[in-house]
Amino acid sequence: MSASTKPTKDRIVETTERLFRRQGFNGTGLKQIVAEANAPFGSLYHFFPGGKEQLGTEVIHSSGLMYQRLVEGIFDAAGDVLAGIRDCFDGAAEVLRATDYEDACPIETVALEVASTNETLRVACAEIFESWIASASTRLQSAGVEKARSRELAIFLISALEGAFVLARGMRDARPVEIAGEHVAHVVAEALRAAKRRRATTRPRGRR
Amino acid sequence: MSASTKPTKDRIVETTERLFRRQGFNGTGLKQIVAEANAPFGSLYHFFPGGKEQLGTEVIHSSGLMYQRLVEGIFDAAGDVLAGIRDCFDGAAEVLRATDYEDACPIETVALEVASTNETLRVACAEIFESWIASASTRLQSAGVEKARSRELAIFLISALEGAFVLARGMRDARPVEIAGEHVAHVVAEALRAAKRRRATTRPRGRR
């Protein structure tokens, strides 16, 4: 389905996602959204009676979950956890270069803009971050990382990616993202070795 | 000197710094700046004939360099590089908790907002990031990290802090910042050990 034949609501949501990525929440006006979505202005309040805040909440959720599925797809397609991490970070670096450093995390700019100014939108961002942490944590556990360690490692992985995006977009240089990927993969490899050692030493004698 | 007795230009710059941290560039209007700085509206264009962009450029530079001096002070006061890293990250986590998750990096929100929309302000942010990278890189080298490795490690350190701020502010939880500090210190400790090993094996025979 081409963009123009999509239902009006979908066009509004997708246009807003794109504009939030590029210019954030406060930099995106409703007039620009309806103009670029080729939608009548009234349709915005028809689909989102709560206005920009309701639209923003929906866009944070939809783009955040879409990004999660995208990253999970790349990660799960790789043979193992370390290759998965490197593929995700290297893929993100490639996308940055290909999109003139516009296309990074869909909710990062908005998350910082609203953190201290709009509690509804902040909570929406926090829910997405929790969803990403849970997803990464599950995958780290499946790979052998201890449960107690997996959440912290997942937080570190996502932090490292988000922070690398800040430097990469600001400096127009995708290397920070690749550098982050190399270091995160290294830290995860170490956590896997530590878990393996611990399993080996705590295994009951009779089963050795 | 209390805030109100400071020269008008200083009050405008300091108020803008505070508002940029909390609500970003696009969320901060000139009317709010002059109102909270207790300055006549005309004084803003008197001191900054280029308007918001000129004020923004000056604030990115001044707050970015102020933050650099602050972090350098904490870092240099610690006995060694690893304690310095932990003190900086733990201190940042403490400040977040004490300021209701408002006070993190002074230029981060702005950097993301302007990355694809205002080249003058993007360049100002890039200059600050370069200044931070140079500062961290110098300190890592002084501690024994090899020169070729020090820039990548400095980029990773700053990325990790910036990304942890995104999660911490969004989730109202400073743990991501402490977690980042622990992992960065660990990675730097390893780089120091690797550099030491390399120095030991490449030292000329006669001097062993």
Chai-1 contact restraints between the chains, C-beta under 6 A:
chainA,res_idxA,chainB,res_idxB,connection_type,confidence,min_distance_angstrom,max_distance_angstrom,comment,restraint_id
A,R22,B,S116,contact,1.0,0.0,6.0,A-B,restraint_1
A,Q23,B,T117,contact,1.0,0.0,6.0,A-B,restraint_2
A,G24,B,E113,contact,1.0,0.0,6.0,A-B,restraint_3
A,N26,B,N26,contact,1.0,0.0,6.0,A-B,restraint_4
A,N26,B,G27,contact,1.0,0.0,6.0,A-B,restraint_5
A,G27,B,N26,contact,1.0,0.0,6.0,A-B,restraint_6
A,G27,B,E113,contact,1.0,0.0,6.0,A-B,restraint_7
A,E102,B,S116,contact,1.0,0.0,6.0,A-B,restraint_8
A,E108,B,V166,contact,1.0,0.0,6.0,A-B,restraint_9
A,T109,B,L112,contact,1.0,0.0,6.0,A-B,restraint_10
A,A111,B,V166,contact,1.0,0.0,6.0,A-B,restraint_11
A,A111,B,G170,contact,1.0,0.0,6.0,A-B,restraint_12
A,L112,B,T109,contact,1.0,0.0,6.0,A-B,restraint_13
A,E113,B,G24,contact,1.0,0.0,6.0,A-B,restraint_14
A,E113,B,G27,contact,1.0,0.0,6.0,A-B,restraint_15
A,A115,B,R169,contact,1.0,0.0,6.0,A-B,restraint_16
A,A115,B,G170,contact,1.0,0.0,6.0,A-B,restraint_17
A,S116,B,R22,contact,1.0,0.0,6.0,A-B,restraint_18
A,S116,B,E102,contact,1.0,0.0,6.0,A-B,restraint_19
A,T117,B,Q23,contact,1.0,0.0,6.0,A-B,restraint_20
A,C125,B,G170,contact,1.0,0.0,6.0,A-B,restraint_21
A,A126,B,G170,contact,1.0,0.0,6.0,A-B,restraint_22
A,A126,B,M171,contact,1.0,0.0,6.0,A-B,restraint_23
A,F129,B,L167,contact,1.0,0.0,6.0,A-B,restraint_24
A,F129,B,G170,contact,1.0,0.0,6.0,A-B,restraint_25
A,F129,B,M171,contact,1.0,0.0,6.0,A-B,restraint_26
A,E152,B,I179,contact,1.0,0.0,6.0,A-B,restraint_27
A,I155,B,P176,contact,1.0,0.0,6.0,A-B,restraint_28
A,I155,B,I179,contact,1.0,0.0,6.0,A-B,restraint_29
A,F156,B,I179,contact,1.0,0.0,6.0,A-B,restraint_30
A,F156,B,H183,contact,1.0,0.0,6.0,A-B,restraint_31
A,S159,B,G163,contact,1.0,0.0,6.0,A-B,restraint_32
A,S159,B,A164,contact,1.0,0.0,6.0,A-B,restraint_33
A,S159,B,L167,contact,1.0,0.0,6.0,A-B,restraint_34
A,S159,B,P176,contact,1.0,0.0,6.0,A-B,restraint_35
A,S159,B,A180,contact,1.0,0.0,6.0,A-B,restraint_36
A,A160,B,A160,contact,1.0,0.0,6.0,A-B,restraint_37
A,A160,B,G163,contact,1.0,0.0,6.0,A-B,restraint_38
A,E162,B,G163,contact,1.0,0.0,6.0,A-B,restraint_39
A,E162,B,V166,contact,1.0,0.0,6.0,A-B,restraint_40
A,G163,B,S159,contact,1.0,0.0,6.0,A-B,restraint_41
A,G163,B,A160,contact,1.0,0.0,6.0,A-B,restraint_42
A,G163,B,E162,contact,1.0,0.0,6.0,A-B,restraint_43
A,G163,B,G163,contact,1.0,0.0,6.0,A-B,restraint_44
A,A164,B,S159,contact,1.0,0.0,6.0,A-B,restraint_45
A,V166,B,E108,contact,1.0,0.0,6.0,A-B,restraint_46
A,V166,B,A111,contact,1.0,0.0,6.0,A-B,restraint_47
A,V166,B,E162,contact,1.0,0.0,6.0,A-B,restraint_48
A,L167,B,F129,contact,1.0,0.0,6.0,A-B,restraint_49
A,L167,B,S159,contact,1.0,0.0,6.0,A-B,restraint_50
A,R169,B,A115,contact,1.0,0.0,6.0,A-B,restraint_51
A,G170,B,A111,contact,1.0,0.0,6.0,A-B,restraint_52
A,G170,B,A115,contact,1.0,0.0,6.0,A-B,restraint_53
A,G170,B,C125,contact,1.0,0.0,6.0,A-B,restraint_54
A,G170,B,A126,contact,1.0,0.0,6.0,A-B,restraint_55
A,G170,B,F129,contact,1.0,0.0,6.0,A-B,restraint_56
A,M171,B,A126,contact,1.0,0.0,6.0,A-B,restraint_57
A,M171,B,F129,contact,1.0,0.0,6.0,A-B,restraint_58
A,P176,B,I155,contact,1.0,0.0,6.0,A-B,restraint_59
A,P176,B,S159,contact,1.0,0.0,6.0,A-B,restraint_60
A,I179,B,E152,contact,1.0,0.0,6.0,A-B,restraint_61
A,I179,B,I155,contact,1.0,0.0,6.0,A-B,restraint_62
A,I179,B,F156,contact,1.0,0.0,6.0,A-B,restraint_63
A,A180,B,S159,contact,1.0,0.0,6.0,A-B,restraint_64
A,H183,B,F156,contact,1.0,0.0,6.0,A-B,restraint_65
A,H183,B,V187,contact,1.0,0.0,6.0,A-B,restraint_66
A,V187,B,H183,contact,1.0,0.0,6.0,A-B,restraint_67
